[in-house]
Amino acid sequence: MGLVQWLKGQLLCHLVICYGFFVSGLLINLLQICTLPLWPINKQLARRINCKLGYSLTSQSVALLEWWSGTEVTLYTDPENYRLYGKENAIVVLNHNFEIDFLCGWTFCDRFGVLGASKCLAKKELSYLPVIGWMWYFLEMVFIKRKWEEDKRNFVQSLQNLRDYPENFWFLLHCEGTRFTEEKHRVSMEVAEKKSLPKLKHHLLPRTKGFWVAVQNLRGTVAAVYCCTLNFRNNETPTLLGVLNGEKYHPDLYVRRIPLESIPEDEAECSAWLHKLYQEKDKFQEDYSQTGCFPGPKVTPPCRPWALINWLGWTCLLLYPLCLLLVQLVNSGSILSILATVAFCSAVSVGVRWMIGQTEIKRSSSYGVPLNNK
């Protein structure tokens, strides 16, 4: 193990990373609040500003994965479709098998310049939380309460609000609604048997209603569905802690572009279409487990330097006052103050890990809409 790799595993480095993320997040939230008076005057300008501010926060996680961990996503896709990525609005359907698949999804967004404008579904309570929740509120994420009768109007209205969004955006969906586990898979396949649906080996049954509502309300705004299937080479089991420790992983992402007009408008037909899509995704995963690769040509999208520049900029800006504070603490000779500072930094570290965990989908609603909540 080299010196650099050893340093990446040290708690002090982790505290610095978490400190930078948390404090920069609060400052970004403050700047987002300052855009409130602009909304009634120039809504589109306020949206663009919030996209940039949102990117300044979320791209720090991308920089952590790409530059700190050294993990790079290899993309398998049709070269003709590759030219369209980042140039159109899309619904991105992701599988949810790994702890860091949301990070790989964000990396995919960043490589094509839509990370700041990417959208997802989130639990309503998250909109009240500082840093991630407030950022998502200003980015117009779709917040729901997991009660269809109460959520339906707000869900539809939130999707309709995206129809005049000034930036190209991707709407990310985990149609399975929860992360794959053996127990959840067993229960899901029991449901498949009762409904006479083909059983899946590598996925849970998709929840169809949320997907259908999203497709129906974004027709004319979204050009395509990007069907994404993620896997890791050599049976790797990636974790957030591994990324924080600088461990390098090897993800492969297979992306198919499906024009939205080819998806049925009828709910029942759309549901059958989505089930068929997941049967195809399951076959791709099975082939990958046997061959170690997805079908089609592979390409590594060029790495954009902005995530790293932004991350280093915030780190330098925020470390300077922190260093001054630490020097004053040491000079003061107060053991109590030093211990209090260490405790505060540790609490920040735990808090940031918890907030990052909110981006992971743990439960799904009764009507099939995936939620970001612990």
N, C-alpha and C positions, 0 to 999 in steps of 0.2 A: 504494500500500500504506500503510495507516494505521499509527500507532505501535503499537497493540495487536497487530495482525497481525504486525508486524515482531518484536515481543518474543516472540511465540509460536514463532518460528522460531529463537530463539537457544539455543545449547548450554546456557547457564546455567539457563534455564527448564527444559530437558529434564533436567538433572542434579537440580534441585530435585524435579521430579515423580518421577523414578526413586528418588531418595533417600527420599522420603516413602512410596512404595509398598513398597520393600524393608524399611525399618526398621519401618514399621507392620505389615508382614507377619510379621516375626519376633516382634514383641510379641503379635500375634494368635495365632501358633503357641504362644507361651508360655502364653497364657490358655487355649488349647484343651487343652494338656497338663495344665493345672490342673483340667480337668473330668474327668480319668480316674478319680479316686476316686468321682465321682458316678455313673458308669455302672452299677455293681452295685447302687447304692442306689435311684436313680431314672433309669432309662435314657431315658425320654421327656423329662424335664427337661434332661438332658445334651444330647440331640439338639436341643432347641429353642435352648439356649444356643449350640451350635455353628452352628446356622443363622444366628443373629444375627451371630456372629463372622465366619462365612464371607461374609455379606453386606457386612460392614464392609470386607472386602478386595476382593471382586469388584466392588462398586459403584464403586470408584475408577476402574476401567476404563470403566464406564458413564458416570461423570461426565466423564471425559476425552473420550469420544465426543460426549456431548450438550452439555456446557457449555463445554468447551475448544474442541472442533472446531466446535460448533454444528450437528452432523449430527442430523437428526431423521427417524426412520423413519415413512413414511406407510403405514398399514395398509389393505389391501383385504380385506374380509370380510363375511359375512352378519351383519346387525345382531342377528338372533336368537342366533347363535352367540357374538357378541361379549359378550353378557351372562354367558356361562358361563366365559369366560377368567379364570383365577385362582381359580375357585371349585371346581375339580375337578382330579384327577390326570390327566395326559395324556402320551402319547408324541409328541414333536415331531420330525418328519422334515424335515430341512433339506437344501437343495442346497449344494454346496461349490464355488463358482466364484470367490470373491473372498477377498482376504487378510484382510478384516475382517468376513467373514460371521458368525464366532463372536461378535464384539462386537455386531453387530446382533441376533443371537439373544439375547444377554444383556440388551440393551436391551428387547427384547420381553418377556423374563421379568420385568424390573424394573418395567415399566409396569403389570403385573398382579400384582405383589407376590409372585412366587415365585422371585426370583433367589437368595436365600439357600438355598433348598431344591432348586435345579435340579441334575440329575444328568447324567452322561455316562459313556462308557467311556474308560478311560485305561490306558496301559502300566504294568505292575506296578512297574517301576523308579522311576516318578515319585512313588510314595507315600513314597519315602525322601528326597526333595528338600525342603529347607526352603522356607517360604513357600507356594507353590502346591501342591506335593506333600503336605505335611503338612496343609494346610487341607483338601484333597480327601479325605485319609485320614479325618479326623474328620467330614467330611460324608458318609461312606459311599459314595463313588464306586465304580463297578464297575471293579476293576483286573484285568487279564488279561495273559497272557504271550505270546499269539499262537500257542499250541499247543493245539489243540482238545481233545485227549485229557486234557491237564493242566488246561485251563481250564474244561471243561464243568461240573464239580461246583461250582467256586468261582463261576463266572458265574451258574449257576442259584441257588446259595445267596444270593449278593449281591442278586439280584432278589427272591428270597423275603423277604429281610430288610426290603425296602421296603414290604411289605404292611401293616405296622402303623406306618408312619412318621407322626409326629404332625402334620406340616405338609403342606399341598398342595404337590405337587412335579410338575415336568415332567422327563421323561427325554429328553434330546436325542440324536438319532441322525443321523449322516451315512451314509446307506445306500450311497452310492457308494464310501465308504471312503478316498477320496483326493481332492485338489483337481483340478478339471478342467484339463487341458492338451490341446493339439492332439495330441501324441504319445500320451498316455494314451487320448484319445478314439479315435484310429485303432486302437489295439490292442483297446480295448473293443468297437468295432464289428466287428472281425474275429471276436471271440468270439461276438457276436450273430449273425453270419452262419453260423457253424458250428453254433450251437444253434437256428437258424431262428427267431430272435427279431426283432421289428421294430427297425429301427435308430433311434437317437436322435440329434438334432442338437445339443442343448444340454446333454446329461447323459451320464454314463457309465452302464453297466449297473448297477443296484443289486445289492448283495450281500444275498441273501435270508435266509440261515440265522440270522444274528444278530438280524434283525428278527423272524423267526418265534419264536425262543427268548424274546425280550423280550415279545412279545405274549402267548405262552402262559403265561408265569410272572407276568404282571401282570394277567391277566384277573381281574375281581372287585375289583381295586384301582384300575386306570386306567379312566376312563370313555370316552376317545376318543383317536384319533390326529389330531394337527394337522398337516396337510400344508402345509408352508411353502415358497413359491417366492420367492426374493429376486432383485432386479435393481436396477441403478442408472441413473438418467436420464442422457441425453446421452452415453451410452457411457463413463461415468466408469470409471476403473480405480483404485479406492481402495486405499491402503496404510496400514500401521500408522505408518510414518514420516510420511505425510501427515497423519494424525490428530494425531500428536505435534507437528507443525508448525502445527496449528490450521486445516488445510484443511477446508472444509465440503463434505460430499457429500450426495447426494439419493437415498437408498435407498427402494425400494417393496417391500413385503412382502405377498404374497397368501397368505392363510391359509384353509384349508378344514377344517372339523371333521367327522371321520368317526367315528361311534359304533363302539366296539370290537367290539360284538356283530355288526356287519356284516362283519367280517374273518373269513375261513374259518379253522377250527381245524386242518384237515389241512395238513401242510407243503407238499405239492405245490400245493394250491389256494391257499394263502397266498402262495407264491412267484409263481404266475401273477397273483394279485391285485396284488402289489407291482410287477411288471413293467408291468401295465396302468396303475397309478397314475403311474409314471414316464413312460409314453407321454402321459398327460394333462398332466403337469407340463411335458413337452417342448413340447406344443402351446401351453400358456400362455406359455412363454418365446418361442416363435416369434411369437405374436400381439403380445407386448410389444415385440419388436424392430420390428414394423411399425407399431404404434399408439402406443407409448410409455406404455401403461397396462395394468393387469390388469383382468379383468372384475369387475363388481359395484361396490357403493358403497365409498367410501374414507373413512377416519376417522383422526384423529391422537389416540391415547390420551392422556389428561392426563398431563403430566410430573410425576413425584413429586419433591419437593425433597430427599428423604433422601439420595440419592447425593451431591448437591452439599454438603449440610450435613456429611455424614460426611467427605468429601474435604477440605473447608476446615478441619474440626476437627482432623484428623490433620496437615494441613500446618502449621497454627498451633502445634500442640503440639510438633511435631518440629523446626520451624525455629528456635524460641527457643534450645534448647541448641546447635544448629548455629551460630547467629550468635555466641553467646558463645564458642564454640570458635574461630571464625574471627577474632574480635577478639583473642583471646589469641595466636593464631598470628602475626597481623600485628604485635602489640606485641612478640612475642619476637624478631622480626627474623630468624628462622631460615629461610633459603631452602629448605633440605632438608625441613623440616617442612611448609612450604607446598606444595612439589612433591609430597610424599608424600600430602598431603590431596587435592590435585587428582587424583592418580593413583588414589586410593581411590574418589573420587566417580565418576571415569570408569569404573572397574571395576564399580561398582554399576550405572551406567547400562547398560553392556553386559550385565551379568547379568540385569537386569530385562527387557531386550528379549528375551534368550534364553528366560527363563522364560515370558514372554507367548507366545513362539513355540511353547511346548510345548502350548498349547491348540489349535494348528492340527493338522489331521490330514494327515499326510504319507504314511503307508503303511497298508495294510489287511492283515488276517490272511488266511490261506488259506481260512478258513471264513466269510469275509464279515462279520466284526465290525470296525467302524471303530475305529481307535486314535488317541489323542492322544499323539503322540510326534514327535520331530524327524526 
